[in-house]
Amino acid sequence: MRLNRRSFIVGSAAVTGGLALGFRLPFGPAVARAQDGSPEVGVWVAIGPDDTVNIRVVRSEMGQGTITGLAQLVAEELECNWSKVKIEYPTPGESVKRKRAWGDFATGGSRGIRESHEYVRKGGAAARMMLTQAAANQWKVPVAECSAANSVITHGPTKRRLRYGQVAEAAARLEVPKDVPLKDPKQWKLVGKPVKRLDTADKVNGKMVYGSDLKLPGMLNAAIKACPVFGGKVKSFDAAKVEGMKGVKKVVQVGDSAVAVVADTWWRAKTALDALPIVWDEGENVKVSSATIAEMLKAGLDAEQAFVGNQNGNAKEALAGAAKKIEAVYAYPFQNHACMEPMNITVRYTPDKCEAWGPTQNGEGAFAAILAASGLPADKVDVYKTMLGGGFGRRGAYPDDYVTQAVLIAKQMPGTPIKLLWSREEDMVQGRYHPVMQCKLVGGLDASGNLTGLHMRLSGQSILAAVRPEVVQAQKGRDPLSFQGVFESGEHQFSYTVPNLLIDHAMRNTHVPPGFWRGVNINQNAVFIECFMDELADAAGQDALEFRRKLLGANPRGLAVLNAAAEKIGWGKPLPNGRHRGLAVLKAFNSYVAGAAEISVTDGNKVKVHRLVGATDPGYAVNPAQIERQVAGSFVYGLSAAFMQECTVKDGRIEQTNFHEYNSMRIAQMPKVETVLLQGGGPVWGGIGEPTICVAAPAVMNAFYRATGKRIRSVPLKNQGIELV
């Protein structure tokens, strides 16, 4: 879509139930049509007379390149002209009407491509088959004599040609084929190529519309403040103190825990909100602090009860009989997603219709939240997606979050579009935080330095217990996601083979709400296990790479990425004076990843990361250039978290309120990033956006030990006086 960011206004059709930022399908007697009137050739493709190809994407674009990668997959099978490709976002309401024709709208867990590649490719292939059949029908020839390439169908014997746009209308009337064969990856022409992203130009020239840019006719703006102590409530507020301020339209309570001011501009709403006297009932959670949470987690390290995530042999017996026993305790803090664009959404409510416009990672989740808050049936609700100014898991569907708040405000002003925009401060103190966790690791070595037993005890929060309790209940109290990267099997399977192993979790939930923070539990689990692997190697008197290689014998793809990262960084070769290296490896989101760092340290605490190598094997590479950018971007996120980022609790509330207290690395601090891409193939596709984030921190921390002899077992490193320079 080409929308002018500075002047964009959705027309009156949008606020009466028509098109807004996505598309609506006005159904005719035989042909469904896209936004521009192009006939729909299957649900994933609509083609105009000028050969413009509208490819439908329901996963969310938040900088990771998903819309380009998904479009490549469709276009590959469609055999269309890539220069003619555009993107359209179906709405979850339209999908519900069509029996979830577009499948899962959620974008998280690096699932955007890996879990939808097959059915979107089939959508492109089906459309190509329909177009080819339509041309064959027009020529009255067998379809087997026709072929398609670059948006043109050719009849082999006569060399007659028809463009896609010339037969799209006829193709749209054909039945979608049920048997849709896909290309062998060896035949790919577009997939695997580093094509330019479809969204970059409009981001650079300012045309892209984010939720915070959106304007609707008659729209008002809302600023909100919730009780700073999670679980607290509104006790009272004096609306009369601000109702006469310029631009203020209304002061409303939002649920039990928040108050909002609605005004003609957002700044006037915020100014009035800051002046509004509010008395909070902070409840018992006001007694909680980072110290009390740390003590609770510490107790879990030796607790009798714990949920087992991975076990074989008899770890306790092996550790008791070990020639040498090594023990360490690690810790990982709360962290905020800190998206550049704070949480926002625009909602218009009437007793007959409730619509929302804004950035979401889960259109169906937002749809469900609006259903619940509005009280309206599904056919009276819809969500129109805008570009996301960052997501990282924060813009998923959480109960009683900003979407619900916006609906509750809009219900108090029926017929008026209300844009709710959180302030940066509200975004920081009302987040859904990376779970806090401690970990006690005990390893046993025999006389030859072989690892004979390992016990890894996690103690900390469960995200699923907070947001998907039915999953935890089905698992008899266990949260399987807590074991990401160290689980017994599946997409987060433990990389190493240890003869006697026990990995368990003492669940210790706090009042601070947890959320899916980019990479989620692999971030802390990689630090715990990969830094401890270095400790074990050191205790065994062995090279860190060789020690890992012995334990990766049953994991050839894990071994391959580790070897690739080590070779690229020059492991074992002489280093420049003052330089030191570190390694890490993990399986996450069905991808195999390894990191290798080269650093120097001055004055004992000033760290310069000179190089970071990221080796990744996701099975298949849809867009290699985008994978390189994703690896580099994940390292920015991972290093910022490792060195600088922590949310602390005092008097029951989050202390950090803005970027001056929650910092991020700068361009000058960014190391050279070198990506090694392996493609192991096979039936299972891996993710890209999250896996490599986790290996940056342990690789650097292991290098820091080699530089200084100091073992760091908690992040952020700033708490140890360590700076990134």
N, C-alpha and C positions, 0 to 999 in steps of 0.2 A: 504494500500500500504506500502511496506517496501522499503524505499529509504534512502540511506546513505547521511546524511546531509553534511558531510565534503567533500565528493568526488563526489557528485551527478552532473552529466552532462547529459542533455537531448541530445539524439543522433540526427543524421542528419534527421531522419524521422520527428522529432518534428518540426524542422524549415522549413520543406517543407509541413507541413499540416497534419502530422500524430499524433501519440500519444504523449501527454505531460501532466504528472501529473494527468490526469484523464483517460478517455478512449475514443476511437472512435469506432463506430460500423461498421465494414466492413460487409455489408449486402450480404448474399448469396441468392440463389433462394428461400429458405424457412425459414432459421434460422438466426436470428440476434445473434451476439456473443459479449462477453465482452472482456476486455483487454487481458485476458489469453486464449482466444479462447473458453471459456465455453459457452454453448448454453443459450440463454436468455429464461426464462420461465416467460412470461409476462415482462413488462418493469422494474419492481422493483427487479427482482431476476435473477441471472445467476448461474448455478451450474455445477461444473467440474466433471470429471469422478471419482475423489478422494473424492467427496462429499463436496468439498470446496464451500461455499455459498458466492457469491458476492452480497451484498445488496447495491443498489443504494441510495445515499443520495444527495439531492440538496440543503439542508439548510447548512449554513456555521458553521464550528466548530471553536470557538474562546475561548475555555476554559470552556464553559458552559455545555458540555457533550451532545450536541444535537445528534451527530452521533451515540453515544451509545444508547441513548433513542429511536431514530427512528429505529435503527437496532433491538432493543428489541421488538418493536411493530410489525415489519415485521416478525421477527423470531418466535414470539408467535403464529401468525396465520399460519406460514409456517410449524411449528412443526419440525424445523431443529435442528441439533446439534450445540449448541451455540459456542462450541470450534472451529468450522470450519468456523465461520463467518468472512468475510473481508468486507471492505468498498470500493466503487467506486464512483467517482464524475462524473455524466454526465455533458456535457457542454451545455450552453444555445443555442449554434448554432445547436447542435444535437437535442435539444428539439424543436427548431423552425422547423427543417426539419420534425420532427415527430408530428407536430401539438400540440406542448407543452405537450408532453406525460407525463412529470414529474411535470407539474404544476408550482407553484410559487417557485422561487429560493430565494426570499428575506428572510433574517434572521434578525428580529428586532421586537420590541414590544412583546417580549416573545411569538412569534407565531410559533417557529420552530416545536414544537410538538402539541400545542393545536389546530392549524389550519390545520394540515396535518395528524393527527392521523388516521382519518377514511379512507382516500384513501390509505395510505401506508399499513394499516392493511388489507385492501381489496386486495392490491397487493400481500401480503404474503399469504392470504387465497386462492386467485385465483391460485397462483403457486402451492400450496398444492393440490388443486383440480385437476390441470392439471397433476401433477406427479402421483397422485392416479389413475386418469383415464388411464394414459399411462401404469401403471402396470396392471390394470384390463384388458386392451386391450391385453397385452402380455400374460396374463394367460387365456384370453377369459372367464372372469367371470364378473358378475355384479359389478359395482363400489361400490354399497352399501355394499358389503361383505368385502370391503377393508378399512383399517384404516392406518393413518400415525402418527409416533412419532419418535423423535430423528433422523430424516433423513432416516427412514426406513418405507417402506410400507409393511403391513402384510395382507395376505388373511386369514380372520377369520376361515373359515371351514377347510382349509388345512394347515394353519400355514406357508405357503410359504412366503418368504421375498425377497424384492428387495431394494437395497439402492437407494437413490435419484440419485446418480451419474450414476447408471446403466440405468435409464429411462429418464434422463434429455433431451437427444437428441430427443427422441420420444415425450416427453412432449412439447418440444419447437415447435413442428409442429402442435400442437393442437390449436384450437381457444380458445382465452381467454374467460372464462365464463362471462356472463353479470349479472347473479344473484349470488351474492357472500355474503352469510350470515357470520356474525362475531360472535365470541364467546361472551357469557355473561361474564362480568368482574369477576364473581365468579369462572369461569373456568380457569382464567389465571394461568399459571405456571411460566412464565419467567417475564412478566410484573408485577411490584410490588416488584421485588427482587433486592437487592443491588449488582448487578453484577459489575465486574470490568470494567472500561472504556477501550475502544478499542484503544485509542490514547496515554495513559499514558506512556507505556513502551518506545516508540520511542521518546517521549519528554525527558524522563530521560536519555536514553543512547545516545542522540545526533543524532539519525537517522532522526528525523522529519525535513522536508524541509519547511521552511518559505519562503515568497517571497524575503526577503533580502538575503537568502542563494543561490537563484537560479543562475545557470550558464548555458549559452547556447554557442555553438560554435560561435566564432567570435563576442561575445557580447562586447559592450562598455557600459560605465557607465555615467550617467548624474546627475549633481547636479543643483539645480534650486533656483532662488531667485525671488519672486514676490514683487510688490510694497508693502511696509509695511503698507501703508494706504489703507484700503479696498476701492475700487472704483478708485484708482489711476492708472496711466499708466506709461509705459516706455517712457521717453523723448529722451534719447540717451545713448549709451554705446560705449566704445572704445575697440573693440575686439583685435586690434593690440597689446594692452598692454599685453595680456596673450596668444595669439596664438602660441608664440614660447616656451612656458613653456613645460617642459617634460611631455609627454603622452597626451597632449591636441590635440584633433582631430578637434573640431569645436566649435564655439561660436554661439548660435542661439537665436533669439527672439522667445518667445512662446506667441502667442496671443498678446493682447495689453498691458498686465500687467506684464510680466515676462521675464527673461533672463536665459538661461541654458548654461552650459559648458559640453561638451561631451569629455571624456578622456578614457584612457585604464584602469584606476582604479578609483573608486569613490573618494578616498582621493585626487588624483591629480585633479579630476574635481572640488572638493570643494575648494581646495587650490587656484586654478586658479580663481574660482568664487569669492572668498574672495578678490582677488587682482584686480578684474575687476572693472574699474571705470564705475558706472551706475548713471545716473541722472534721477530722478523720477519726473513726473508730479503728485503731490500728491492731487491736486484738493481741493474742498471745505471741504471735510471731515477732513482735517488736523486741523480744528478748534474744532473738537469734543473731549470731555474728559468725564471721568466718572462723573464729577460734572454736566456737561451739560445734560448728559443722565439721571442722577438722577432727575434733575429739570423737565425734560420732563415727566418722569414717575410720579413724584409727582403731576403735573398738571392733569394727567389722573385720579387721585384718586377721584377728585370732578367734573370731566367733565360731561356735560349734556348727551353726547352721549356715549352709551356703548352697547355691544352685550350681550344679556341675554343667559345664559347657563342653569340656573335652577331657577324656580320661582313657588311659590304657595302662596295663601293667599295674604295679603297686608303687606309687611315687613315695609314699611315706616310708615304706620299708626300704626302698632303694636309697633314700636320703639318709636314713638312720645308719645304713651300712657303708656310706660313701667314704672314700679315702680322704676327700676334701670337700667341705661344704661351704657354699658361698650364699650370703643372704643380703638383700637390699630392699629398701622401701622407697617407692617413687610416688609422686603426687602430680595431679593435673587440675587446673582451676576452672571455675566458671568463665565463659567467654561469650561476648556478644557478637552477633553477625555484623553489625555496624554497616549495613548497606548504605551506599552513598545517597540513595533516595529513601527517606524515611517512609514508614508505613502510611499508606493512603488508599482511599477508594471513594468513588462518588456514587451515591445512591439516590434514586427517585422512587418514592413509595406513594401509591394510592391504594385504596381498598380493593382495586381490581388488578393491580399490576405492581411488581417490584423489580426494578432493574438496577444493575450495578455496572460501573465502568472502572477498570483499574488494573493494576499489576497483580497477578497471582500466579503461583507455581502450581496451583491445583484448581482449575476451573470448576471441576465437579465438587471439590471440597467447599469452595466459596459458594457455589450453587446450593449445597446442602445447608450451609450456615444461614444463607438468606431465607431458605425455606423455613428453617426453624425459627428464626427471629421475626420473620414477617407474618407467619401463620397462614400464608397463602399456598394454594396447591401448585404442583410443579409446572403446570401449563401457564401459570401467571407469573413466572419468575425467569429471569435470564441474567447472564453475566457476559460482558463484552470486554475482551482482554486488550490491554495496552502493553507496550514494551515495559520490561522491568528494569528499574535502575538498581540492579543487584538483587540477588535472591539468597543464595547460599543455604537454603533450607528455611529461612525465616518467613518466606511468603507462602509456605505451605498452609494447610488447613489446621488451625488450632482452635479449641473451644474458647468461647468468650473473648475473641480477639478483635482486631480492628474492623473486620467485616461485620461482625455482629454489632459492634458499637455503632457503626455508620447506619445500619438499618434501624436501630433503636432511636437514633436521633431523627432520622428521616420520617419515622412513623409519627413523631410529634410535630412535624410540619408537612402534612400530606400535600403532594403535588409539586413540591419544590425540590429540585435537585440539590443535594447537600454533599459537598466535597469535604470529607474528613481527612485532615493531614496532621499526623503527629509531629510535634517539635522534635528536634534532635535529642533534647533532654528526655522527652517521654519515650522516644525510641530506645534510649540507652537503659532507662530504669524499668521499662515494662517489656523487656525482651523475652525470648524463649531461649535459654542459655545452653551453651555446650555443657554437658553434664560434668559435675565435679567428681573426681575419682582419686582414690589412693590404690596402691598395689604393692603387695609384699611378694617377693620372688625368692625362692630357695632352690639352688641347684647343687647337684652332687656329682663329683668327678671321681673316676677310679684312678688307680695308681699311674695309668698311662695317659691321663688327661682326657679320657672320653666322658662325655656327658651321659650319666646313667640314670639320673632322675631329675625331674623339674616340677615344682609346685608354684603356680602363679595364682595368687588370691587377689581378686579385685574387690574393692569395697567402695560403693558409691551409688549414684543415681541410676534409675531406669527411665529412659525416655518413654518406652512403650507403656509403662505403668501409668504414666500421666496422660498420654494422648491416644493410646490404643489398648486400654485395659483388657479388652476381650481377648487379645492375642496372648497376654501374660496369663490370663485365666486358663486359656486353652493349653498353655505350656505348664500348667500346675504351679504357677507363681514365678517361673523363670522368664527372663527377658533375653531371647536369643541374640538380639542386636548388641547386647553388652559385650559379646564375645567376637565382635567383628575383627577379623584378622587373625584370630586364634581359635576359631570354632572347629568342631570335629569334622565338618564336611561342608560342601557347598561353596558359594561364591566368596566366603570369607574363611576358607579352610586354612588352618595352621600350616605354615610353610615347612616346618622341620619334622623329622622323625626322631622321637625320643622314646627309648624303650619303656620308661616308666614316667607317666605324665599325669598331672592333675591341674586343670585350669577351672577355677570356680569363682563365684560372685556372691558376696554378701551384700544384698540389696539394702541400701541406706538412702531413702528418699528425703529430700528437704522441701521446705515451703517455696523455694525458688523454682519456678517452672522450667523444666528442661525442654530442649528442642533439637531438631536435626540441623546441626551446624556442619557446614561443608566437610564431608568425609566422616563426620560423626565419631563413632567410637574407635575407628582405626587410628585416629590422631594420638590418643593417649596410649592405646595398646601397642602401637609401633614404638613409641618412646620407651614404654616399659620393657617390652621383650627385646628390642634391638639394642638398647643400651646395656641391658643385662647380658645379652649374648657377648658383647664386647668384654664385660666384666668376667664372664666365664672363660672366654678365650685367654684373657690376661692371666687369670688364675691357673689356667692349664699350661701357660707358657707357650701359647701357639699364636700364629698369625690370625688376625680376625677374619680374613677372607678364607683361609684354609679351614679354620674351625667351622665356619658356616657351610662350606662345601661338603664336608663329611656328613652333615645333618640334612642336606638337601638331596641326597641320593635318590629318594623316591619322588622327587619333584623336579623333573627335567626342565620345565618351563621357568620355574623359579630360579633354578641354577643358571639357566641361560641368561636371564635378565641381570642376575648378580654378576656373572662373568662379563657381560657386556658393559655394565657400569664400571666395573673394576678396570677393565682394559682401557676404556675411554679416559678414565681419570689418571691412568698410568700407575695403578697399584703395583707396588714392588719395585718400581723404578726410582732412581734418585730424584729427590725433591729439590726445588730451589731453597736456598737458605731461609729458615724461619717458617717454612710451609709444612702443613700437616694434613693428613687425610682421614676420612671416616666413611663407613659404609652402613647401609640398612637395606633390608629386603622384606617384602610382604606380598600376600595375595589379598586383593580387595576388589569387590564388585566384579568378580570373575576376570579381573586383569592381574597380571603378574608384574610387579613393579620393584625397582631397586633404585637407590640413590647413592651417590658418591660425592663427597664434599672435599674441597681443598681450601684451607683457611690459614690465616696467620693471626697471632695474638701479640699485642704490644701492651706493656705495663701490666701484664697479668690479667687484664679484664677487657681490653678493647679488641673486638673480634672483627676481622675483615674476611668475609667469605669471597674468595676469588673466583671459584668455579663450583658449579653444581651440575652434576650429570644426572639425568633422569632416564632410566631405561624402562620401557614399558612394552608389554605384550598384551594387547586387548583382543587378540584373535584376528581382527580385521581393522584396517585403517580406512575409514570412509574419506577423510580429508586430512592428509598428513600435515599440511601447513597448520591447520587448525589444532591438531594434536600438539604440535610444538608450542603453540600459543597457550594451550590449556596447561601443559606441563609448566611452562614459565609462570603463568598466572597462579597456578596452585602453589608454586614455591614462594611467591609473594605472600600469599595467605598463610602458608605454613611457617615461614620465617618470622613474619610479623607476630603470629601467635606465640612462637617459641621464645622470642626475645622480649616482647613488649606487652602482650595483651592479657589482662586479668580483670575479672569483675569480683570485687570483694563486698562483703555484707557487714553492715554496722547498723544496729538498732532495727534489724529486720529488713533493711532496704539496701539496694545496690548503691554503692558510693560513687561510681564513675558516671558522669553526666554528659561528657562530650569528648571530642578527640584530644583535648589537652590532657586528659587523664587516661585515654584509651588510644594509644598511638598506633601508627602503621609505618612500615619502612618506607624510605624515600628512594627516588630513582638512583641517587648517588650511592646508596647502600646495596643496590641490586647486583648480585654476582653475574658473571657470564653463565648462561644456562645452555647446556648441550644435551640434546634429546637423541636417544637411541631408540629406534622403533623396530620392534620385532612383530611378526605376524604369524602366530602359531596356528591359525586357522581352526578347523574343527566346527562342531555343531553349536558351540556356546560362544556368544559374543560377550566381550567385556566392556566395562565403562571407561571413560576418559576423564571426566571433569573432577572427580574426587580421588581416585586411587593414589596418584603420585604425591598428593599434599602431605601424606603421612611420613614419607621417608626423608623429607628435608631436615626436620628437627633432629631425629636421632643420628643422622649422618654427621651433622654439624656438631652435636654434643659429643659424639665419639671422637671426632677430630680435636675438639677442645681438650679432651682428656689427654690425648697424645701430645698436645702442645704445652699443657700446664701440669699434668699429673693430678689434676683435680677432677673428681667425679661429681658431676652435677645430676641430681636425681629429681628435680622439680622445675617446672616452668611457671611463669616466664622467667627467663634468665636475668632480667633486670633486678629481680629480688635477690640475686646473688651478687649484685653489683657489676654484672657483665653487660657491656654495651655492644651494639652493632654499629660499626663505623664504615 
